[in-house]
């Protein structure tokens, strides 16, 4: 079950990365005027979506793409993201915590039976 989820997440993330790479290649082949118009259209679409949805529902692959793109842009240009730098850092903290946190059992560790018998024998 976990392997199937992990495989689908990797495939989805790979697909998104491939789409982004293809879009970047196509963007490099276009003229400057076309790029400026496309940027204006995208900005308008983002403005419309911000009015309709108060909080976007991002998948792990979307988070990965935004994180990678944030590393490519200088800090002053981060205003173009609809998530704050603090949100990107929180995603990273959650990812690290999930990776390095091991399940803990509550309470004391169990005592072997022979130690228990020895303690009871000495207590009498």
N, C-alpha and C positions, 0 to 999 in steps of 0.2 A: 504494500500500500504506500509506504513512505517512498519507496524507490520509484513508483509510478508518478507520484506527485513531483518528486525531484526531477525526473526525466521530462515531464511536461513543462515544468518551470524553466528548465535549461533550454528546451526547444523554443519556448515562447520568448525567452530573453534573446536567444540567438536570432530568431526571426526579426525581432525589433531592431537589433543591432544591424542586421543585414539591410533592413528597410532604411535605417538612418544613413548607412554608408552609401546606398544607392541614391538617396536623395541628395547627399552631399556631392556625389559625382555629377549628378544632373545639374545641381546648382552651380558647380564650377563651369559647366559648359554654356550656361545662359549668359546673356548680356547684363550689364549693370542696371539698365532701365527695368528690365523684367524682374530682377531681384528686388529692386526697391518697391515695385508694385506688389509683388508677392509678400514682402514684409508688411506693407500696409494692410493687405487683406488679412494676413494672419493676426496682426495686432487688433484689428477690428473684431475678428472672430473671438479672440481671447476676451476682449472687453464684453462682448455679448454673453459669452459663457460665464464670465464672472458675475454678471447680473443675475443669471438664472440659477446657478448652483453656488450655495454658500460654502460647501466644502467638497473638493473633488475626491473621488474614491480611486486611489492609485493602487495598481498591482505591483508586486515586487519587481517585475521587469521595468515598469515605468520609473520606479525609484532608482533602479540601477542606471537607467539611461540619464536621468536627471543628475545623478551623482557624477557620472563620467563627464557629462557636459559642463558641470560646474567646475571641474578641474581644468577644463580647456579655456574658460573665460576668466579674465581678470576680475578681481573683487568689485570694482566700481560698476561692472556690467551685470552684476547679479540681480539688479532690479528687474531684469527681464523675466526672471523666474517667478512663478506664482507660489513658490514655497520660500521660506526664509532660510538663511544660512543655519540658524538654530535648528530648523527642522531637518536639514541634511545631516547635521551632527547628531541629532537624536536618533535618526534612522541608523546611523553607524553604531551608536552606543547600544541600541537594541539588538542589532545584528551580532555585535561582539558578545554581549551578555548572553544571547541565546546559544552562541557557539561554545562559550567557555563555562556555562553554568551546568553543573551536574545535579541530578535529582538527589535530594537529601531526604532521609527518613526521619520523621520526628521522634523525639524521645531518646532514651538511652540505647546504646547498642546491646544486643542480646548477649547473655552470659551462657557459657557452655554448661552442660548438665553436670559434669564432674566438679566444676568449680562451685556450682550451686550446692551440691551435696556436701562438699568440704566446708563451706561456710555454715551450713545448717548443723553439721556435726560439731564444729568448733563453738557454735553459739549455745549448745546445750550444756 
